């Protein structure tokens, strides 16, 4: 049974107790060592100083910044960003020095090129070709397999680098003449040849137009660019007229307008605007969308 004797009843020289004893076991009341107490007081002072100097107190929105304004989170983010920039610099240098074929053959470079190309496409190309690269009237769909100037990675890189009818000395060239506006063909001939090329892809032409006449007009004026079978010519940027893909629309009115007034769409030259690594990354990315050859 507990003995609840009061402290101070211990004999002289005996350990100081609290006066509590349980089953013969006394509870001592020895003072703590001074060094321990000083250490405790120092940590208390340190804690108050830390609360003042560093972020510590939560607020409704955010927290107190402390007089030093230090943020471990910001420090870590800055270190991570520095490492990322260093890695990017090394990767961009590798992309710039490698050919498109070498980039596609290296898994690490390919991943970097696809990520770089996707970001560059959104910043520079999506305004015309759309965020998903499916294009619109007058701007090619980059996900299909219809390429005016060729769809290999190297050909795509050249088109991006120098553009088409951009004014650059190495730009892709090739115009669709204005046969009607310039008086090369009469209105009936324009409608006939428009109906003829539409028939090649199974589409209806201008009512009453002669397909036979259209074939004659095509042979005399269009074969030089589009070829005998109207399959197109990538060297001249002449499209394949036998597939269902029409850059400027496939209605009779749209095709008549193309034959009459010509087309001279411009693809900007990105050389000088974008660095070599970004241009190569764009070529790899666009080719990887699924329509590249």
Secondary structure as GFF3:
##gff-version 3
##sequence-region A 1 293
A	DSSP	beta_strand	3	4	.	.	.	ID=ss1
A	DSSP	beta_strand	17	22	.	.	.	ID=ss2
A	DSSP	beta_strand	25	28	.	.	.	ID=ss3
A	DSSP	alpha_helix	34	53	.	.	.	ID=ss4
A	DSSP	alpha_helix	72	97	.	.	.	ID=ss5
A	DSSP	alpha_helix	100	105	.	.	.	ID=ss6
A	DSSP	alpha_helix	107	124	.	.	.	ID=ss7
A	DSSP	alpha_helix	126	129	.	.	.	ID=ss8
A	DSSP	alpha_helix	153	162	.	.	.	ID=ss9
A	DSSP	alpha_helix	187	200	.	.	.	ID=ss10
A	DSSP	alpha_helix	211	221	.	.	.	ID=ss11
A	DSSP	alpha_helix	223	226	.	.	.	ID=ss12
A	DSSP	alpha_helix	252	261	.	.	.	ID=ss13
A	DSSP	alpha_helix	276	287	.	.	.	ID=ss14
###
